[in-house]
Amino acid sequence: MTERRLHLNAFLMNTGHHEASWRLPESDPYAHVELGHYVHLARIAERGTFDSLFLADGPQLWGNLAQRPAGALEPLTLLTALATATEHIGLIATASTSYNSPYNLARKFASLDIISGGRAGWNIVTTAGAEAARNFGLDAEPAHAELPHSRLRSSGGTPIARAAEFLDVALKLWDSWEDDAIVADKVAGVWGDDTRVHPARHKGRYFSVEGALNVPRTPQGYPLLVQAGSSEDGKEFAARYAEAVFTAQQTIEDAQAFYADLKSRTAAAGRDPDHIKVLPGIVPVIGSTESEALAAEQVLEDHIVYAHGVGRLEALLQLAPGSLELDAELPSDLPPESVIEGAKSRYTLVVELARRERLTVRQLIGRLGGGRGHLTFAGTPEQVADAIEQWFTSGAADGFNIMPAVLPSGLDAFVDHVVPLLRARGLLREEYGPRQTLRERYGLPRPANQYVTAPAPALARV
């Protein structure tokens, strides 16, 4: 039996995950649009033998420009540049099924996978809310509106249902070329075999896509499929499709329950539970002593502008502006999760955190400032490594989504001081070894082509 090892993903966000990170003297407030910043971060993560790095994204301008660096480079474009600056690390981009077409997005991810030598991953998200919809000429999100490219009205549908069909179409497109469709016979004058190309010919509720993809099948077959929702619908979607899941839990007990539930659902869907990796997020603030780490965390909290935090929290809780008082607890009559649009699981996590610890709004904003609901942890390298090991060995995680509060210093500290401890404990690889695809890093097989009955042959490394 292969020894179980941690999977580490670096979640890169401009100057760091803490909303006040950009205000520190060390931070560059323009870093979010500088390629060199991301190249530097990718190489730090590669030095730490991380499996992958990840970029979040959305089809709208998020939040208040006064609060923190806003806007972001388009992730597939940025990751294509990072593919040429790195050798081993996986490259995971977020892309919404709500405001893309399956053909164009499948082509972009196939291109990234080929350019990177099999290191592409797709974090599959849906996008809720009228604000994003209006950027695309719609009054409501596509699952509840007439779509310009579809003759079918989707009333009664859901974003998850649309996402499932979107992914089914993408899988057909990624499989539309057999691995040996390219013959390259110069003597006979035959470049490819048309009988080994399979048009999608998909006609469904949301999409109609006729042709084959105009990119050959990729080193991985198709990108690593990642999902980040923890709602009931999100978990069902993950059990059917996802190969890695980014999640947020505040306690090890909640993480163990989520882990067991998702693995059980995956088995019930007819899949191997080992073929879905659960990676909770953790925001580490590291110091040589615990008091030093707590002092660094306090410096960040002292730089929070609470007026911004109140507005953001009211939006998450879907309350009217002015509903919250900084030094009072959350109102007792909050709406139930069932009526919340968008991030249902994050809504519940935040409310439960506030209720469980009887936090005031000010204290809750401080807790959310670093990780927006992900576990924040201030301590020594040994304490951080202990927490990671405990979650990993007790059925709470297959690895972690590392979300440094400040970048690049927080990622440097994790790689320089925590990674050696994880390696010494036999939890993390010492080095990458022979070049592998991202799927191979995650211990996943290369998927067979749905149009071919025989097992897919392994491709030569790019």
N, C-alpha and C positions, 0 to 999 in steps of 0.2 A: 504494500500500500504506500502511495506517495505521501510524504510528510506534508501536513497542512501548513501553508504559509500565509501570512498576511497579504492582503491586497491593499495598496495605498494609492489613492488618487489625490492629486493636488488641485484644489478648486481655486482658480486664480481670479481675483477681483481687484482691479485697479490698484489702489494703494493699500488694500487690505480689507478684510471683512468687517472690521469695526468702522462704524459710520464716521467716527472722529479721527480715523487714522491719517487722513490727508492734512490734518492740522498740526501734526507733529513736526518738529524742526527737520527731521531726517527725510520727510516725505516730499515727493515731487507731485504737486497737484495736477500736472499735465501728463502723468505717466500712463493714464488710461488710453491714450491715443499714440503712444510711442512704441514702435516695434521693438526697439532695443530693450525696453523694460521687460517685455514678454519673452524675448529670447533669453535674457538673463535668468528669469524665473524658471523657464523650461529647463535650462541647463542645470540649475540648482536641483530641481526635482529629479533630473536624470542622474545627477551625482548621488542622490539618495536612493537610486534604483526603484523609483516609483513605477507602478504599472502604467499610469496614465495621468494626464492633466485634463482639466475640464473648464469650459467657458459657458457661463449662463448667457441668456439672451431673451429678448422679447421685441415684438414689432411695434414698439411705442416708446416715447420718452418717459422714463420712470421718475416719479417723485419730483422733488423741489430742487431746482438748481442751486439754491442757497445752502442746501443741506450737505451735499457731498459731490465729488466729481460725477457728472451725469453724461449719458451717451456712451457708446461703446463701438469699437470696430466690429464689423460683421465677422462672426466667428469662423466660418468656413474659409473666408479669405485669409484671416489671421493665422489659422492653423495650417494652411497651405504654406505660408511663409515659415512657420515654425517647423514644418516637416523637413525643410532644407537645412535647418540649423541644429537638428537633433538626429540621433541614430536609433534610439530604442524606445523611447517613451510613447505611449498611446496618446491619441489626439481626439478628444471627445467634444463635439459641438452640440449646442442646443439649437433645435429648429422646431418651429411650431407646425403642427398639422392643420391648424386653423387658417393660416394665411400663406400657404405654399401650395404648389401643385405637385402631385406625386412624381411626374416625369422629370421636372426640372430638379427637384430635390434629390431624387434617386441618382440622377446624373452627377450632381455636385459631390455627393458622398462617394460615389464610385470613383470619381476623379481623385478625390483626396486619398482614398484607399490605395489607388495605384501609385500616385505620386509619393506617398509615404512608405510604400513597401508593405502595406497591410496593417496600418496602425490607426485606422479611422474608427470612431465610435459616434453614435447618434443618441443624444439625450432627447427622447420623444416627449414633447409637451403639447398641451392644448392651451389656448389663450382665451380667457373669459373677459367680458366687459365691453361696454359700448365704446370706450375710449380707443381701444385698438381697432375695433370694427370700423369706426369712422375714418381711420387712416386708409381703409381699403374700399371706401365708398359704400359701406353697409351701415345699417342702423342697429344691428345686433350681431352677435357672433355667428359664424356660418352654420352651426348645427341648428340654429333657430331662424334661419333666413333663407330666402331664395338665392341660390348661388348663380353667378353669371355663367359659369361653365357647366351647369347641370340643368337638364330639363325636368328634374324631379324636385318637388318641393320637400324640404327636410323637416317640416313641422312635426313635432313629436320625437325627433331624433335627439341625440345628445352629443356633446363634443367627443366623448369616449367612443361612441359608436362610429362617428366620422373618422376618428383617429385609427380605429381598428381597420376600417376599410382602406384608409390611406396607406397603412403599413402593408396590408395584403397586396395592394397594387405595387408598392415599392418592391416587395419580395418577388413578385412576378417579373418585374423589370430587371432586378439584379440577376435573376436566373435566366433571362431571355437569351443570353449567349451560353452555350455549353462551353466547358473549359477548353475543348479541342476544336472550337469552331474556326480558329485561325490555322490554316494549312500551310501557307507561305511556301508553296511549291513553285519555285522559279522556273524549273524546267517545263512543267506542264502549263505554266501561266495561270495557276489557280491560287489566289490569295486566301480565300475563305470558303467554307462549306455552308451554303444557304440552308441546307436541311438541318443544320445544328443551331439555327437561330429561331426563336419562338416568340412571335408577337404576343403581347399581353392579352389583347382582345377582351378587355374588362369592361363590363357594363353593370354598374351597381347603383345603389341608392344615391350616392354622393358624387361618384366619379365615372367617367367614361374615357378609357385610354386604349388606343388601338395598337400602336406599334411596339416593336422591340426597342430596348434602350440603345442609344447610339454610342455606348461605351462597353467594351468587352467585360466579361466576368472578372472580378477583382481577386487579388491575392487571398483575401479572407472569404470570398464568396459573397458576403455582404458585411457591412460594418457591425461592430459590437452594438447591440441594442440595449440602451439604458433608459430607465424610467425613474421619475422622482415623485410620483404622487402616492400618498398614503391613505386616501379615502377608500371606501369600499369599492367603488368603480375602478379607482387607480390600482388597487391590489389585484382585482380580477384581470385587469389589462396586463399587469406585470406578470401574473402567473401564466398567462397565455403566451406572452411574447418576450418579456425582458430577460436579459442575461446579466445585468447588473442593476441594482436599485439603490439610488441615493435617498436616504431617509433621515428623519430628525426625531430623536427621542431624548427626553431629559433625564430619565432614570434607566438603570440597567434592567429593572423589572419590565418596564414598558418596551424596551428594546428586545428582551427575550420573548415577550408575547408577540411582538410584530414579526420577529424572525421565525418563530414556530408557525405562526399563522401563514406567512407567505410561503414557507417551504411546503406546508401541507397543501395549500391551494395549488402550488406548482405541480406536486405529485398528482393531485386530483385532475389536473388538466392534461395528464399523460406525459409529463416531462420529468426529467431527472432533476430532483431538488438541488443536486450539486451543480447544476448548470445555470443557477441563478445566484448571484453573489450579492449579499446585503452589506451596504457600506453606509453606516450612520455618519453624520457630519460631526466634527469636533473642532472647536476653536481654541487652540492651545496658546496660552500666554506663558512663556517660559522664563524663569529666572534661576540664578545659581543657588538661591535659597527660596523658600516659600514666601518669606516676607518681601523679597525682591520682586517676585512674580506678582504678588498681590498689589505692591506699590505701582508696578507698571500697568496693571489692570485699572487701578484707581486713576492714574494719569489719563488714560483713555476716557474713563467715565466722566472725569472732570471737564473734558473737552466736548461733551455732548451738549448740543443746543436743544433744550427740552421742548421748546415750542415746535421744532420740527418733529420731534418724537411723538408728541401728542397728536399732531395731525395725521401722522402715519398710522398710529395705533387706532385712532378713530376710523380711519379708512379700512383697516383690516377687520375691525369689529363691526363695520357697516353702521356706525353711529353718526348722528348729525354733528357737524363742527360745534365745539363748545360743550360737548356732552361729558367730557372727562375733567376731573380735578386732580392736579398733580399729587397732592398729598392725601388723597382718599383712595380707597380700594375701588376696583371695578364695580360698576352698578350691578345690582342683584338681578335685574330683569333683562339681561342680554338676550338677543335672539338665539334660538336653537340652531345647531349646525345645519339642520335640514333646509333652512331658508337662506343659508349663506351661498352666494355665488362666488365661484373661483376657488381659492385655497381653503377648502373645508377642513382638511386635516390640520393645517397650520393654525387655523382659527381655534380649533379644539385644543391643540397643544398649548397655545398661549393662554387661553382661558383657564385650563387646568393648572398650568404653572402658577398663575396669579392666585387662584383659589387655594391650591395646596400649600403655598408658602405665605399666604396672606400678604401679598405684596401691594404696596401703594402703586399708583400709576407711575410715579417718579422711579421707584425701585424696579418696576417692570420694564420701563424704557431702558434703564441701565442694563438690565439682564439681556434685553433684546438687541442692544446696540452693537454687540459683538457678533452675534450669529443669527439674528432674526428667528430665534426659536431653536437653533441647533445648540448642542451641549457646549457650554463654555467652561474652560478648565484652566485655572492659573496654578502653577506649581513648578517644582524642579523637574529636570529631565527624567529623573527616576520616578517621580509621581505620575508624570504624563505616561511614561512607558508602562507603569503598573496598571493604570486605568485602561489603557489599550489592551494589555494582556488579559486583564480580567474580563472585559467584554468579549474578547476574541475566544477565550477558552471556556466561556460559560454559556454558549449558545445565544449570544446577543449580536454577533457581527462576524462577517467573513473578512472584514477589513474596514478601512475608514476613509472618509472624504475629509482630507486635511484642509482646514480653512484658516490660515494664519490671520490673526487680527491686524497685523501690520506687514506690508510687503515692501521690499524683499526680506527685511531683517527677520521676520517671524519664520519664514520658510528656511532661511539660512540656519537659524537656531534649532529648528526641528531636525534638519538634516545633519548638522554638526554634533548635536548632543543627544537627541532621542534615537535616531536611526542606529547609531553604534550599539546602544543598549538593546534594541530589538534584534539586531543581528547576533549579539552575544547570547541572547536567550533562544536562538534558533527559530525566531519568528519571521525573519525577513532575510531575503537573499543577500549574499555578500557582494555579488556582481551579477550583471545580466547574463553572461555566458553567450552562447550562439544566438545570432539574431533570430527573433521570433515575431510572429504577428501578435496583435493585441489579443486576439482570441486565444492564442497559445499561452500568453502571459496569464490570462484568466482561467486557464485550464479547460478551455472549451474546444470541442471538435470543429473542424471546418464543415459547414453545413452542406449536405448533398443538394444537388440541383433538382428542383421539383419536377423538371421535365426529363430527368434521366434516372433510370432504375438502378444502374450500377453505381457504386460509391464514387464520389468525386475524386479524381487524382490530385495528389499534392502538387502545388505549383512550385517551381524553383524560386528561391528567395530573390527579391529584387535588390 
